[in-house]
Amino acid sequence: MIFQRIFRQLRSNKTLIILCIEVIIMMMGIGLVSPILPQYARTFGVNMTMIGMLITVFGIARMLVDIPAGRLTDKIGRRPVLIVGPLILSLGSIGCAISDTYWIFLAFRFVQGIGSAMYTTAAMVMLADVSTDENRGRLMSFYQGCVLLGAGLGPTMGGFIAQYFGLQAPFYAFAAMGVIASFWAYFSLPESRPSIVKPALRAARSKSNKPVKALLRNTDFILISLITFGVFVTRQGAQNQILPLLASDRLSSNEAQIGFALTVVALVQLVSIFVSGKYSDRTGRKGFITIGGYILVISLLMLTAVDSVRFLLLSCIVMGVGIGMCGTVSSAYVADIIPRENYSIGMGTYRAISDLGFVLGPVFLGWLSDIHSFGLALIFNAVFLLFVLVWFQVKAVESRSPAY
């Protein structure tokens, strides 16, 4: 029943359909390299901290480009940024595949981060353009569901590609996916920038001097950004870095098995995200964000005790439920509290703060793993996320009035 309604909504919004197809292609490409990135990095003879730097430098690039990318969508439109971003990702992927030293590999990961920032920021701005207060949770859940569908298919494919064709092969496949996504956007994606009301938007912006500073003084905006920061730390540090290595070292899992575990996380998110997106439009956002966050904390604590493949998969299921409940609804919450005339700069700022999770999370969790254990890193991740969730629950307002 839920999925029938989802498909009806998709059919009524051409831009959303095209954007969702593009994001499935892109996320399949990104998912291809996620299960093999730590193992590929180890071929350069580096430790956990240096492996974390590969994710961190990707996040640094995203953080530096998020806000300029948001401004760029206002200047030249959403569509051109969504065409160029995947091409830059493809260039970085080819560079990663042909790298013969760790530092060259690191540099091309930075290039990948630039392309990712351009693509993800422009996509979020376009999604805000085509959504309303009444359907924002559902539309964002459709989009995030497609993100997770692509992410869910990618790791398993990447694991098998690496197992049979070598650790470099997923990067070439990722480059091909980026080119396909760019061509799809070029030939299919319409522009969503509100050109007709452009003078009105400029007048509204002129009344708000320094919109970034205004956002940074908004407690609700800061708290929801910190929650997404914590989710990004979990996804990039715990899920994509520690979980594969923990499975490899503690359970002797191969690349295909690790890819399957990551796919489980993504597919469970896919179901959870549709349900939470739909009902957050009816009952409000805040409850889904906090409950989902607490479930995510439990999954991190479960990972510290993993001693079998079954328990690992159970932990992945719980993690998928938690990220699915709070991740998408957090994006809807942000769009609710940002004035429409500031969507581009607001989404860029939100992404920049959130992407600090890429920068600080993986390298810090990697360092904790080096000096002590995977368990300490996962516990730190859980405690930080728990602190922010309690703060949000106590201080933040509800952004969407219940509509029964």
Phi, psi and omega per residue, in radians:
M1 nan -0.818 3.128
I2 -1.068 -0.780 -3.074
F3 -1.230 -0.518 3.052
Q4 -1.110 -0.746 3.106
R5 -1.149 -0.649 3.107
I6 -1.048 -0.831 -3.107
F7 -1.162 -0.577 3.073
R8 -1.140 -0.714 3.097
Q9 -1.104 -0.729 -3.134
L10 -1.107 -0.731 -3.121
R11 -1.106 -0.473 -3.097
S12 -1.467 -0.063 -3.081
N13 -2.348 1.684 -3.067
K14 -1.073 -0.755 -3.122
T15 -1.048 -0.738 -3.135
L16 -1.127 -0.712 3.117
I17 -1.032 -0.853 -3.094
I18 -1.137 -0.730 3.131
L19 -1.117 -0.687 -3.140
C20 -1.163 -0.686 3.103
I21 -1.116 -0.730 3.120
E22 -1.086 -0.744 -3.083
V23 -1.222 -0.551 3.062
I24 -1.082 -0.785 3.130
I25 -1.075 -0.813 -3.096
M26 -1.135 -0.762 -3.078
M27 -1.269 -0.503 2.996
M28 -1.070 -0.719 3.110
G29 -1.116 -0.811 3.114
I30 -1.092 -0.716 3.134
G31 -1.139 -0.463 3.134
L32 -1.021 -0.659 -3.037
V33 -1.644 -0.235 -3.051
S34 -1.073 -0.698 -3.109
P35 -1.340 -0.269 -3.050
I36 -1.930 -0.129 -3.080
L37 -1.022 -0.840 3.122
P38 -1.092 -0.724 -3.131
Q39 -1.178 -0.690 3.107
Y40 -1.099 -0.710 3.119
A41 -1.094 -0.605 -3.134
R42 -1.136 -0.389 3.113
T43 -1.172 -0.280 3.080
F44 -1.584 0.044 3.084
G45 1.276 0.661 -3.106
V46 -1.899 2.840 -3.124
N47 -1.605 -3.065 -3.078
M48 -1.095 -0.671 3.131
T49 -1.079 -0.741 3.135
M50 -1.217 -0.577 3.037
I51 -1.115 -0.733 3.084
G52 -1.054 -0.572 3.120
M53 -1.082 -0.508 3.120
L54 -1.132 -0.595 3.075
I55 -1.425 -0.646 -3.125
T56 -1.125 -0.753 -3.103
V57 -1.178 -0.558 3.020
F58 -1.063 -0.762 3.122
G59 -1.203 -0.629 3.097
I60 -1.059 -0.797 3.118
A61 -1.049 -0.773 3.128
R62 -1.088 -0.782 -3.112
M63 -1.080 -0.713 -3.120
L64 -1.245 -0.489 -3.021
V65 -1.743 -0.313 -3.061
D66 -0.934 -0.948 -3.092
I67 -1.185 -0.825 3.043
P68 -1.008 -0.623 3.109
A69 -1.130 -0.684 3.081
G70 -1.085 -0.752 3.104
R71 -1.142 -0.654 -3.123
L72 -1.103 -0.584 3.120
T73 -1.146 -0.460 3.060
D74 -1.348 -0.617 -3.056
K75 -1.359 -0.818 -3.045
I76 -1.992 -0.126 -3.138
G77 1.855 2.842 -3.133
R78 -1.281 -0.709 -3.015
R79 -1.034 -0.853 -3.136
P80 -1.043 -0.644 -3.140
V81 -1.177 -0.625 3.122
L82 -1.298 -0.274 3.052
I83 -1.508 -0.774 -3.052
V84 -1.325 -0.656 -3.087
G85 -0.933 -0.882 3.115
P86 -1.084 -0.562 3.110
L87 -1.155 -0.690 3.095
I88 -1.135 -0.695 3.063
L89 -1.048 -0.709 3.121
S90 -1.103 -0.758 3.105
L91 -1.036 -0.791 3.113
G92 -1.110 -0.622 -3.135
S93 -1.169 -0.743 3.086
I94 -1.089 -0.725 3.106
G95 -1.058 -0.706 3.103
C96 -1.091 -0.702 -3.097
A97 -1.154 -0.574 -3.069
I98 -1.727 0.043 -3.125
S99 -1.118 2.404 3.110
D100 -1.985 0.003 3.019
T101 -2.392 2.778 3.139
Y102 -1.049 -0.713 -3.033
W103 -1.233 -0.596 3.036
I104 -1.177 -0.722 3.072
F105 -1.013 -0.765 3.139
L106 -1.078 -0.720 -3.137
A107 -1.103 -0.719 3.141
F108 -1.294 -0.422 2.984
R109 -1.134 -0.603 3.074
F110 -1.111 -0.744 3.104
V111 -1.064 -0.736 3.086
Q112 -1.032 -0.703 -3.135
G113 -1.105 -0.630 3.088
I114 -1.077 -0.849 3.134
G115 -1.093 -0.688 3.139
S116 -1.118 -0.742 3.138
A117 -1.086 -0.767 3.139
M118 -1.073 -0.793 -3.085
Y119 -1.185 -0.899 -3.018
T120 -1.190 -0.679 3.132
T121 -1.154 -0.816 3.129
A122 -1.083 -0.657 3.124
A123 -1.136 -0.731 3.127
M124 -1.157 -0.676 3.104
V125 -1.135 -0.784 3.116
M126 -1.083 -0.695 3.121
L127 -1.113 -0.707 3.072
A128 -1.127 -0.627 3.112
D129 -1.022 -0.761 -2.984
V130 -1.638 0.026 -3.130
S131 -1.846 2.874 3.073
T132 -2.218 2.993 3.120
D133 -1.033 -0.596 -3.050
E134 -1.343 -0.476 -3.071
N135 -2.114 0.137 -3.009
R136 -1.060 -0.758 -3.139
G137 -1.066 -0.748 -3.136
R138 -1.178 -0.789 -3.114
L139 -1.144 -0.701 3.110
M140 -1.197 -0.539 3.074
S141 -1.212 -0.622 3.068
F142 -1.061 -0.834 -3.119
Y143 -1.104 -0.869 -3.121
Q144 -1.154 -0.543 3.052
G145 -1.090 -0.682 3.090
C146 -1.210 -0.630 3.022
V147 -0.972 -0.824 -3.075
L148 -1.297 -0.543 3.068
L149 -1.078 -0.826 3.081
G150 -1.105 -0.761 3.133
A151 -1.136 -0.563 3.135
G152 -1.262 -0.646 3.118
L153 -1.313 -0.592 -3.031
G154 -1.079 -0.902 -3.050
P155 -1.044 -0.743 3.127
T156 -1.108 -0.771 3.085
M157 -1.070 -0.765 -3.130
G158 -1.113 -0.673 3.113
G159 -1.089 -0.776 3.130
F160 -1.210 -0.686 3.105
I161 -1.058 -0.773 3.141
A162 -1.153 -0.679 -3.094
Q163 -1.151 -0.621 -3.049
Y164 -1.792 -0.342 -3.085
F165 -2.169 -0.033 3.099
G166 1.826 2.797 -3.048
L167 -1.206 -0.336 3.114
Q168 -1.406 -0.426 -3.018
A169 -1.018 -0.713 3.135
P170 -1.052 -0.511 3.122
F171 -1.195 -0.669 3.068
Y172 -1.152 -0.690 3.103
A173 -1.127 -0.664 3.096
F174 -1.083 -0.752 3.118
A175 -1.053 -0.721 3.123
A176 -1.116 -0.713 3.113
M177 -1.075 -0.704 3.126
G178 -1.084 -0.724 3.117
V179 -1.131 -0.742 3.121
I180 -1.071 -0.779 3.139
A181 -1.099 -0.699 3.124
S182 -1.123 -0.776 3.123
F183 -1.130 -0.691 3.105
W184 -1.060 -0.792 3.124
A185 -1.117 -0.705 -3.101
Y186 -1.091 -0.742 -3.047
F187 -1.578 -0.269 -2.992
S188 -2.169 -0.570 -2.926
L189 -1.396 2.164 3.066
P190 -1.412 2.896 3.094
E191 -1.503 2.392 -3.130
S192 -1.952 -0.038 -3.137
R193 -1.082 2.271 -3.069
P194 -1.332 1.341 -3.059
S195 -1.162 -0.537 -3.097
I196 -1.125 -0.660 -3.093
V197 -1.764 0.340 -3.074
K198 -0.978 -0.797 3.118
P199 -1.061 -0.663 3.120
A200 -1.144 -0.694 3.116
L201 -1.122 -0.688 3.119
R202 -1.110 -0.718 3.126
A203 -1.104 -0.703 3.129
A204 -1.141 -0.689 3.130
R205 -1.148 -0.609 -3.108
S206 -1.158 -0.446 3.097
K207 -1.312 -0.382 -3.131
S208 -1.869 1.542 -3.135
N209 -1.238 2.244 3.136
K210 1.082 1.172 -3.111
P211 -1.061 -0.541 3.123
V212 -1.125 -0.764 3.118
K213 -1.098 -0.663 3.110
A214 -1.092 -0.723 3.113
L215 -1.125 -0.709 -3.102
L216 -1.244 -0.230 3.039
R217 -1.628 -0.051 -3.125
N218 -1.586 1.921 -3.070
T219 -1.027 -0.725 -3.136
D220 -1.095 -0.721 3.129
F221 -1.132 -0.752 3.135
I222 -1.110 -0.769 -3.090
L223 -1.154 -0.758 -3.139
I224 -1.198 -0.570 3.075
S225 -1.165 -0.656 3.109
L226 -1.181 -0.616 3.073
I227 -1.106 -0.804 3.123
T228 -1.154 -0.604 3.008
F229 -0.971 -0.828 3.128
G230 -1.111 -0.655 3.090
V231 -1.138 -0.689 3.114
F232 -1.167 -0.667 3.046
V233 -1.024 -0.762 -3.135
T234 -1.130 -0.816 -3.075
R235 -1.182 -0.747 -3.064
Q236 -1.543 -0.644 -3.117
G237 -1.496 -0.950 -3.077
A238 -1.402 -0.877 -3.045
Q239 -1.283 -0.897 -2.999
N240 -1.581 -0.249 -3.141
Q241 -1.947 -0.996 -3.043
I242 -1.322 -0.753 -3.092
L243 -1.002 -0.825 3.118
P244 -1.071 -0.716 -3.115
L245 -1.271 -0.642 3.080
L246 -1.091 -0.773 3.116
A247 -1.108 -0.674 -3.134
S248 -1.215 -0.833 -3.051
D249 -1.343 -0.751 -3.030
R250 -1.524 -0.584 -3.047
L251 -1.972 -0.038 -3.112
S252 0.991 0.643 3.132
S253 -1.313 2.557 3.072
N254 -1.600 -3.138 -3.054
E255 -1.078 -0.698 -3.123
A256 -1.142 -0.717 3.123
Q257 -1.163 -0.685 3.100
I258 -1.145 -0.754 3.092
G259 -1.040 -0.680 3.107
F260 -1.119 -0.711 3.121
A261 -1.076 -0.755 3.112
L262 -1.166 -0.586 3.086
T263 -1.148 -0.658 3.091
V264 -1.027 -0.798 3.104
V265 -0.973 -0.849 -3.060
A266 -1.167 -0.727 -3.093
L267 -1.228 -0.627 3.052
V268 -1.149 -0.708 3.048
Q269 -0.996 -0.699 -3.089
L270 -0.989 -0.764 3.120
V271 -1.246 -0.820 -3.094
S272 -1.069 -0.626 -3.034
I273 -1.223 -0.649 3.125
F274 -1.171 -0.743 -3.136
V275 -1.137 -0.841 -3.107
S276 -1.161 -0.668 3.110
G277 -1.090 -0.777 -3.129
K278 -1.110 -0.876 -3.017
Y279 -1.387 -0.334 3.058
S280 -1.204 -0.452 3.036
D281 -1.188 -0.448 -3.100
R282 -1.630 -0.764 -2.986
T283 -1.879 -0.097 -3.111
G284 1.882 2.858 -3.024
R285 -1.605 -0.629 -2.876
K286 -1.057 -0.748 -3.105
G287 -1.101 -0.724 3.126
F288 -1.137 -0.666 -3.134
I289 -1.128 -0.824 -3.068
T290 -1.249 -0.800 -3.133
I291 -1.098 -0.783 3.107
G292 -1.056 -0.686 3.110
G293 -1.108 -0.718 3.130
Y294 -1.150 -0.649 3.079
I295 -1.121 -0.673 3.109
L296 -1.110 -0.685 3.078
V297 -1.047 -0.765 3.125
I298 -1.055 -0.701 -3.122
S299 -1.118 -0.633 3.115
L300 -1.142 -0.718 3.107
L301 -1.162 -0.622 3.083
M302 -1.105 -0.690 -3.133
L303 -1.063 -0.540 -3.132
T304 -1.126 -0.409 -3.074
A305 -1.836 0.178 -3.088
V306 -1.048 2.215 3.098
D307 -2.390 0.115 3.115
S308 -2.702 2.822 3.121
V309 -1.116 -0.677 -3.137
R310 -1.084 -0.765 -3.132
F311 -1.207 -0.582 3.056
L312 -1.072 -0.809 -3.136
L313 -1.159 -0.622 3.068
L314 -1.104 -0.742 3.089
S315 -1.078 -0.673 3.116
C316 -1.138 -0.656 3.104
I317 -1.112 -0.816 3.134
V318 -1.100 -0.724 3.100
M319 -1.058 -0.737 3.126
G320 -1.074 -0.725 3.100
V321 -1.078 -0.796 -3.093
G322 -1.115 -0.852 3.141
I323 -1.152 -0.670 3.140
G324 -1.104 -0.648 -3.117
M325 -1.283 -0.760 -3.007
C326 -1.680 -0.423 -3.027
G327 -1.140 -1.000 -3.098
T328 -1.202 -0.715 -3.114
V329 -1.117 -0.517 3.071
S330 -1.103 -0.720 3.105
S331 -1.122 -0.701 3.101
A332 -1.131 -0.677 3.112
Y333 -1.040 -0.783 3.136
V334 -1.068 -0.823 -3.139
A335 -1.097 -0.555 3.096
D336 -1.104 -0.705 -2.991
I337 -1.644 -0.102 3.106
I338 -1.643 2.280 3.043
P339 -1.036 2.494 -3.072
R340 -0.984 -0.609 -3.108
E341 -1.235 -0.213 -3.133
N342 -1.974 0.348 -3.112
Y343 -0.980 -0.794 -3.040
S344 -1.115 -0.893 -3.115
I345 -1.254 -0.589 3.141
G346 -1.161 -0.810 3.124
M347 -1.172 -0.633 3.086
G348 -1.100 -0.744 3.122
T349 -1.161 -0.746 3.094
Y350 -1.032 -0.793 3.121
R351 -1.139 -0.635 -3.128
A352 -1.131 -0.793 3.116
I353 -1.127 -0.780 -3.134
S354 -1.080 -0.686 -3.090
D355 -1.231 -0.175 2.958
L356 -1.027 -0.433 3.059
G357 -1.087 -0.597 3.029
F358 -1.155 -0.666 -3.012
V359 -1.330 -0.894 -3.008
L360 -1.580 -0.616 -3.022
G361 -1.088 -1.066 -3.041
P362 -1.057 -0.766 -3.092
V363 -1.228 -0.629 -3.140
F364 -1.269 -0.752 3.086
L365 -1.136 -0.610 3.062
G366 -1.119 -0.711 3.122
W367 -1.127 -0.754 3.105
L368 -1.081 -0.643 3.104
S369 -1.162 -0.645 3.133
D370 -1.180 -0.753 -3.040
I371 -1.466 -0.367 -3.118
H372 -2.377 -1.375 -3.072
S373 -2.952 2.891 3.013
F374 -1.038 -0.648 -3.099
G375 -1.034 -0.781 -3.139
L376 -1.086 -0.726 3.138
A377 -1.091 -0.761 -3.131
L378 -1.178 -0.668 3.109
I379 -1.146 -0.736 3.098
F380 -1.041 -0.784 3.113
N381 -0.996 -0.804 -3.106
A382 -1.137 -0.755 -3.105
V383 -1.148 -0.750 3.109
F384 -1.057 -0.833 -3.116
L385 -1.102 -0.697 3.123
L386 -1.087 -0.758 3.130
F387 -1.034 -0.813 -3.110
V388 -1.173 -0.673 3.139
L389 -1.105 -0.753 3.113
V390 -1.114 -0.752 3.100
W391 -1.028 -0.796 3.128
F392 -1.101 -0.769 -3.107
Q393 -1.099 -0.619 -3.102
V394 -1.409 -0.702 -2.953
K395 -1.764 -0.571 -2.986
A396 -1.367 2.660 3.099
V397 -1.587 2.852 3.001
E398 -1.398 2.241 -3.052
S399 -1.558 -0.271 -3.069
R400 -2.313 2.028 3.137
S401 -1.173 2.374 3.112
P402 -0.993 2.438 3.126
A403 -2.228 1.647 -3.056
Y404 -1.578 nan nan
